[in-house]
């Protein structure tokens, strides 16, 4: 697989994860982000986590506060370590 093909596949995976999460929210479910994530070894794992967190904060009407940020840090320590 060429580098470009791998990059396009990773971006397609990001789009698929985000769209599935947005559809679940639109149908009235605010399911855990973890249900929509690829394996943690996926090349775009961190980008997908960050985008799903953004979508959750925006669409699930959960204002970002210290407790929610700390929750994301606990749930995704490799992504939100700093």
N, C-alpha and C positions, 0 to 999 in steps of 0.2 A: 504494500500500500504506500503510495507516495505521501509526502508530507502534506501537500495540498488536499489530497483525498481524506487523509486523517483529520485535518482541520475542519473540513466541510462536514464530515461525519460527526465530529464532536459538537459543532454548532447545531447540527440537525438534532442531536440528542438533547441539547439545551432547550431548543425550541419545543421539542416533544414533551419534555418534563414540565416546562412552564405552561404549555397549553393544557396538558392534563390537569395540572393543579388549578388553573384558572377555571376550567370546566367544572371541576368538583366544587369550587367555591360558588360559581354561578348557580349550581343546582342546590345550593343550600348547605353544603358540607364544608366545614372548615377542618379538613383532615390534617393530620400531622405531616409536615414537610417530608419526613423520613419515608413516607409511603410513595413518594414521587421521585426519590433520588436513585441514581444508578449506583453501582458498586463504588466504594470509596477509592478504588484504584482507577476509576474512569479519568481520562486526561482532562476533562472539564468539570470534575467534581466540585471544586471550590467555586467556580463561576456559577454553577447550577445552584449550589446552596445559597450563595449571595443573592442570586436573582429570585429564588423562591422565598427567601426572607423578605425581600423588598415587596414582592407580590402579596405575601401574607400581611405585612404591615399596612399595605395600601388597601387591599380588598376585604380583609377580615375585620377591618375597623379596630385594630389593636394599636393604639398609639405607642410609639416606642418610649419605654421608660426604663429605668435602671434594672428592674426585675426581669423585663423581657429581654433586654440585652444580655444580662447575666445568664438567662436561660439558654439563649443561642450559644453563648460561650461554652456552657456545660455540654450542650447537645452536639456541638461541632467544634471541639477544641482545636483541631488542626486548621480550621478556617478562620476562627476568631480568637487567635492566641494572643494578639496584642491589643 
